[in-house]
Amino acid sequence: MTKIPMVDDFTPDELRCTTCLLPMQYQSKSNGKFLWQCFKCGKQYLISENIDTSIEERWSPPR
């Protein structure tokens, strides 16, 4: 299993999807959270810029 890195003031170079193991793509930063998405399966990670908050996982339709 791939560990999701905690985000400080930077975004990691690569984040792999835990479902299909392909590299996820950084999309945007909104409300203090970085959005990463896998375009094959649609999995999304919302990673807070604050270390003390949790990581949210959600799904969207694949493109």
N, CA, C and O of each residue as an XYZ file, in Angstrom:
252
protein
N       0.831     -1.169      0.000
C       0.000      0.000      0.000
C       0.879      1.237      0.000
O       1.901      1.274      0.685
N       0.495      2.241     -0.755
C       1.238      3.480     -0.851
C       0.809      4.431      0.250
O      -0.386      4.644      0.456
N       1.775      5.010      0.964
C       1.454      5.990      1.990
C       1.193      7.338      1.329
O       1.874      7.709      0.373
N       0.225      8.055      1.830
C      -0.086      9.389      1.325
C       0.753     10.377      2.123
O       0.635     10.428      3.347
N       1.600     11.167      1.458
C       2.452     12.102      2.199
C       1.639     13.261      2.751
O       0.673     13.712      2.135
N       2.047     13.737      3.926
C       1.420     14.914      4.497
C       1.947     16.130      3.748
O       3.106     16.158      3.335
N       1.103     17.120      3.579
C       1.456     18.282      2.781
C       1.696     19.474      3.693
O       0.857     19.801      4.532
N       2.847     20.123      3.527
C       3.120     21.363      4.250
C       2.796     22.521      3.318
O       1.627     22.831      3.088
N       3.809     23.147      2.795
C       3.599     24.247      1.863
C       3.933     23.843      0.435
O       4.071     24.707     -0.430
N       4.063     22.585      0.180
C       4.409     22.109     -1.149
C       3.515     20.939     -1.508
O       2.864     20.349     -0.646
N       3.493     20.612     -2.786
C       2.765     19.432     -3.227
C       3.781     18.372     -3.627
O       4.800     18.708     -4.229
N       3.541     17.117     -3.316
C       4.478     16.071     -3.713
C       4.547     15.954     -5.223
O       3.601     16.311     -5.925
N       5.671     15.452     -5.722
C       5.846     15.306     -7.166
C       4.900     14.270     -7.746
O       4.414     14.430     -8.865
N       4.635     13.208     -6.996
C       3.774     12.154     -7.510
C       3.013     11.497     -6.367
O       3.567     11.241     -5.298
N       1.746     11.232     -6.611
C       0.892     10.539     -5.662
C       0.188      9.449     -6.440
O      -0.456      9.731     -7.450
N       0.296      8.207     -5.989
C      -0.298      7.088     -6.729
C      -1.656      6.721     -6.153
O      -1.864      6.748     -4.940
N      -2.574      6.378     -7.045
C      -3.910      5.938     -6.671
C      -3.802      4.594     -5.963
O      -3.076      3.712     -6.421
N      -4.507      4.430     -4.866
C      -4.456      3.167     -4.133
C      -5.355      2.107     -4.748
O      -5.303      0.948     -4.337
N      -6.185      2.478     -5.732
C      -7.062      1.515     -6.392
C      -6.403      0.926     -7.637
O      -6.295     -0.294     -7.760
N      -5.962      1.781     -8.559
C      -5.407      1.270     -9.821
C      -3.897      1.488     -9.941
O      -3.299      1.104    -10.946
N      -3.278      2.095     -8.936
C      -1.830      2.295     -8.838
C      -1.228      3.189     -9.919
O      -0.014      3.175    -10.121
N      -2.042      3.950    -10.603
C      -1.537      4.913    -11.577
C      -1.273      6.248    -10.884
O      -1.875      6.533     -9.849
N      -0.382      7.072    -11.441
C      -0.130      8.376    -10.830
C      -1.388      9.253    -10.858
O      -2.079      9.344    -11.873
N      -1.663      9.890     -9.725
C      -2.786     10.818     -9.649
C      -2.289     12.182    -10.106
O      -1.089     12.454    -10.073
N      -3.202     13.027    -10.526
C      -2.826     14.348    -11.009
C      -3.347     15.412    -10.057
O      -4.493     15.365     -9.608
N      -2.469     16.383     -9.757
C      -2.847     17.507     -8.907
C      -3.773     18.414     -9.703
O      -3.463     18.785    -10.834
N      -4.909     18.770     -9.114
C      -5.905     19.568     -9.818
C      -5.932     21.020     -9.358
O      -5.754     21.933    -10.164
N      -6.151     21.232     -8.074
C      -6.290     22.600     -7.588
C      -6.174     22.635     -6.075
O      -6.077     21.599     -5.417
N      -6.185     23.852     -5.536
C      -6.218     24.054     -4.096
C      -7.457     24.885     -3.804
O      -7.629     25.967     -4.364
N      -8.318     24.384     -2.931
C      -9.556     25.067     -2.608
C      -9.860     24.905     -1.125
O      -9.769     23.799     -0.594
N     -10.209     25.965     -0.469
C     -10.555     25.944      0.954
C      -9.459     25.312      1.810
O      -9.751     24.587      2.761
N      -8.215     25.584      1.475
C      -7.095     25.058      2.259
C      -6.803     23.589      2.038
O      -6.093     22.981      2.837
N      -7.338     22.996      0.964
C      -7.102     21.585      0.675
C      -6.603     21.414     -0.759
O      -7.056     22.090     -1.682
N      -5.655     20.487     -0.916
C      -5.130     20.156     -2.234
C      -5.947     19.006     -2.808
O      -6.154     17.999     -2.130
N      -6.412     19.140     -4.038
C      -7.216     18.098     -4.688
C      -6.350     17.329     -5.670
O      -5.780     17.903     -6.598
N      -6.258     16.015     -5.453
C      -5.570     15.096     -6.353
C      -6.613     14.139     -6.902
O      -7.500     13.708     -6.165
N      -6.524     13.792     -8.204
C      -7.523     12.916     -8.810
C      -6.873     11.910     -9.752
O      -5.921     12.225    -10.465
N      -7.413     10.684     -9.739
C      -7.026      9.649    -10.688
C      -8.036      9.692    -11.832
O      -9.239      9.571    -11.598
N      -7.565      9.861    -13.053
C      -8.482      9.990    -14.179
C      -8.939      8.648    -14.735
O      -9.827      8.597    -15.585
N      -8.333      7.560    -14.257
C      -8.802      6.253    -14.709
C     -10.019      5.801    -13.910
O     -11.047      5.455    -14.492
N      -9.911      5.801    -12.578
C     -11.012      5.289    -11.751
C     -11.842      6.386    -11.101
O     -12.934      6.105    -10.607
N     -11.360      7.632    -11.083
C     -12.127      8.737    -10.527
C     -11.911      8.992     -9.048
O     -12.563      9.870     -8.483
N     -11.016      8.255     -8.399
C     -10.768      8.475     -6.973
C     -10.130      9.840     -6.766
O      -9.268     10.255     -7.541
N     -10.557     10.539     -5.716
C     -10.012     11.851     -5.389
C      -9.534     11.858     -3.947
O     -10.131     11.221     -3.079
N      -8.458     12.582     -3.704
C      -7.984     12.827     -2.348
C      -7.999     14.322     -2.122
O      -7.515     15.087     -2.957
N      -8.547     14.740     -1.007
C      -8.482     16.120     -0.549
C      -7.532     16.124      0.634
O      -7.849     15.587      1.696
N      -6.374     16.727      0.452
C      -5.335     16.715      1.477
C      -5.215     18.115      2.044
O      -4.923     19.068      1.322
N      -5.441     18.230      3.339
C      -5.410     19.521      4.009
C      -3.989     20.055      4.088
O      -3.031     19.290      4.200
N      -3.863     21.384      4.027
C      -2.544     21.980      4.181
C      -2.124     22.006      5.649
O      -0.957     22.256      5.951
N      -3.058     21.753      6.562
C      -2.753     21.656      7.988
C      -2.504     20.200      8.345
O      -3.305     19.327      8.010
N      -1.410     19.943      9.015
C      -1.032     18.569      9.325
C      -2.010     17.911     10.294
O      -2.181     16.692     10.249
N      -2.657     18.682     11.170
C      -3.523     18.097     12.185
C      -4.895     17.672     11.667
O      -5.686     17.121     12.433
N      -5.198     17.908     10.411
C      -6.493     17.500      9.850
C      -6.339     16.230      9.032
O      -5.246     15.908      8.566
N      -7.437     15.513      8.862
C      -7.381     14.232      8.161
C      -7.458     14.400      6.648
O      -7.725     15.485      6.131
N      -7.217     13.301      5.966
C      -7.292     13.250      4.510
C      -8.666     12.735      4.116
O      -9.121     11.717      4.636
N      -9.323     13.423      3.212
C     -10.637     12.994      2.748
C     -10.486     12.243      1.431
O      -9.666     12.603      0.586
N     -11.287     11.195      1.270
C     -11.280     10.419      0.044
C     -12.704     10.427     -0.522
O     -13.672     10.228      0.212
N     -12.820     10.657     -1.822
C     -14.128     10.606     -2.451
C     -13.968     10.151     -3.892
O     -12.857     10.065     -4.414
N     -15.091      9.865     -4.519
C     -15.090      9.353     -5.887
C     -15.814     10.319     -6.791
O     -16.772     10.972     -6.378
N     -15.361     10.411     -8.010
C     -16.042     11.164     -9.039
C     -16.070     10.286    -10.291
O     -15.330      9.304    -10.357
N     -16.885     10.604    -11.264
C     -16.894      9.787    -12.485
C     -15.541      9.878    -13.191
O     -14.983     10.969    -13.306
N     -15.007      8.757    -13.663
C     -13.751      8.806    -14.422
C     -13.964      9.519    -15.744
O     -15.070      9.532    -16.284
N     -12.911     10.104    -16.254
C     -12.994     10.829    -17.538
C     -12.582      9.958    -18.672
O     -12.589     10.397    -19.822
